[in-house]
Amino acid sequence: MAQSHRHDQRNSYHSKPARRVESSQKNSHIAAQQRIVEAVEPIVVQSGLFLEGIKVGRGGVRTVVRIVVDLPSGPGGVTSDQLAEVSRKISRELDEHDDIVAGAYTLEVSTPGAERELREPRHFSREQGHTISVKLKDGNQLSGTVTGFFGDSVELQEGETRSRIALEDIERARSVVRLQDELGEA
């Protein structure tokens, strides 16, 4: 039994430094993320886009840098040409400054995607003309086409009914992709 007790002590002793290493790695990723934001945000803005987010992680032995860009506001989408151009500019910037990302890395530049969570007012402005699904704080759920955005509220049309919903009343919202059939009907 004494051996078991010592084994437990050793495990708890050894797990503490591992937590410090994990914490150190997390702080290192946060610092790297901040350096990347400072380097790429001006490039993204000059390209007429909005820096939605950056994540830095590991992919095997390489660092993986994931950058998400979008249009700043309003309806429409980032074109493949815009995405390719901003990706080239970001890659060039990161390659020219070795101190931004240490060692070998993989760069992934993308848009938020077709079905995305809507958290900020500008996300709702981007969905005009598109279908979204909304869960309200009172538990009600709605789905409809965004027909208007007013800064602090969004207007949805569900069939013949239009509803204006205050953003503060929304618990969760997500864009919804509706595929059309051969006749053009959803």
Summary of the structure (lengths in Angstrom):
residues: 186
radius of gyration: 22.7
end to end distance: 68.7
largest distance: 76.6
contacts: 481
relative contact order: 0.11
helix: 38%
strand: 33%
